[in-house]
Amino acid sequence: MGHSEMLLAVAGLDDEQVRKLTAMLARGEWSAFSKEDQVAFRFTHKLTGKPASITDADVKELIAAYGRHRAMDIIWYVSWCNYMTRVGDGLQLPLESTNVFGPAPKKEKP
């Protein structure tokens, strides 16, 4: 299970909702989201796939949608997530098989 899916589950989405949402996002099917979210998704997609292609116009669009501080948060967080993914991939670290962000399983009484 990927970390995005885990976080969506913790946010309260059931397995089917998580599957549908992640499939939509992966296809670039963003029309159901707010205009601001679409700006963030486009920026994130570009920063993740072709970071050297980010332009001043991309950053200005993000700032126009979110303001300077939230835009900086988005840029920092997406960059950090990409960094962590590349470190994990480089070290061939496996993803967790269970939702480590969810509630701990209840222990059975002896």
VMD Tcl script that draws the C-alpha trace (Angstrom):
set ca {
  {0.00 0.00 0.00}
  {1.38 3.41 -0.94}
  {1.64 6.27 1.51}
  {-0.95 8.36 -0.35}
  {-3.46 5.55 -0.12}
  {-2.67 5.12 3.58}
  {-3.25 8.80 4.28}
  {-6.53 8.80 2.35}
  {-7.69 5.83 4.42}
  {-6.75 7.62 7.63}
  {-8.74 10.64 6.36}
  {-11.81 8.38 6.37}
  {-12.11 7.09 2.80}
  {-13.01 3.44 2.39}
  {-11.04 1.09 0.10}
  {-13.28 1.71 -2.92}
  {-13.13 5.50 -2.52}
  {-9.34 5.36 -2.21}
  {-9.09 3.18 -5.32}
  {-11.32 5.50 -7.38}
  {-9.61 8.70 -6.21}
  {-6.07 7.45 -6.78}
  {-7.03 6.12 -10.23}
  {-8.50 9.54 -11.16}
  {-5.41 11.36 -9.93}
  {-3.05 8.95 -11.70}
  {-4.91 9.47 -15.01}
  {-4.67 13.24 -14.65}
  {-8.48 13.37 -14.41}
  {-8.68 16.47 -12.24}
  {-11.84 18.19 -13.50}
  {-13.86 17.16 -10.42}
  {-11.50 19.16 -8.22}
  {-11.43 22.91 -7.52}
  {-9.49 25.20 -9.86}
  {-6.95 25.74 -7.07}
  {-6.47 22.00 -6.61}
  {-6.00 21.61 -10.36}
  {-3.23 24.24 -10.27}
  {-1.51 22.32 -7.46}
  {-1.90 18.99 -9.28}
  {-0.44 20.40 -12.52}
  {2.48 21.93 -10.63}
  {3.08 18.73 -8.66}
  {2.91 16.57 -11.78}
  {5.41 18.81 -13.58}
  {7.77 19.08 -10.58}
  {7.70 15.31 -10.09}
  {8.16 14.30 -13.74}
  {10.30 17.09 -15.18}
  {11.59 19.32 -12.39}
  {13.91 21.30 -14.66}
  {10.89 22.42 -16.70}
  {9.36 24.46 -13.83}
  {9.10 28.12 -14.90}
  {8.47 31.41 -13.17}
  {4.98 31.28 -14.65}
  {4.31 27.93 -12.94}
  {5.33 29.37 -9.58}
  {3.30 32.56 -10.15}
  {0.22 30.48 -10.97}
  {0.66 28.52 -7.74}
  {1.09 31.75 -5.76}
  {-2.02 33.25 -7.40}
  {-4.04 30.18 -6.36}
  {-2.67 29.73 -2.83}
  {-0.73 32.80 -1.74}
  {3.02 32.94 -1.14}
  {3.16 30.94 2.09}
  {0.90 28.07 1.04}
  {2.61 27.94 -2.38}
  {5.95 27.58 -0.61}
  {4.47 24.81 1.55}
  {3.35 22.96 -1.59}
  {6.72 23.35 -3.31}
  {8.61 22.24 -0.20}
  {6.36 19.26 0.57}
  {6.25 17.95 -3.00}
  {10.03 18.31 -3.29}
  {10.52 16.50 0.01}
  {8.17 13.67 -1.02}
  {10.02 13.28 -4.31}
  {13.34 13.22 -2.47}
  {12.12 10.55 -0.05}
  {10.72 8.46 -2.90}
  {14.02 8.60 -4.75}
  {15.98 7.63 -1.63}
  {13.59 4.73 -0.99}
  {13.77 3.62 -4.61}
  {17.57 3.92 -4.67}
  {17.83 1.74 -1.59}
  {15.10 -0.57 -2.90}
  {13.06 -0.18 0.27}
  {9.70 -1.98 0.12}
  {6.43 -0.25 0.93}
  {4.66 -1.32 4.08}
  {2.04 -4.01 3.54}
  {-0.35 -2.52 6.11}
  {-1.50 0.99 6.91}
  {1.10 2.19 9.37}
  {-0.81 5.48 9.80}
  {-4.02 3.75 10.87}
  {-5.02 2.68 14.34}
  {-2.95 -0.05 15.95}
  {-4.57 -3.46 15.80}
  {-6.28 -4.49 19.00}
  {-4.38 -7.06 21.00}
  {-6.14 -10.23 21.90}
  {-6.45 -11.00 25.58}
  {-4.69 -14.22 26.69}
}
mol new
graphics top color blue
foreach p $ca { graphics top sphere $p radius 0.5 }
foreach p [lrange $ca 0 end-1] q [lrange $ca 1 end] { graphics top cylinder $p $q radius 0.2 }
display resetview
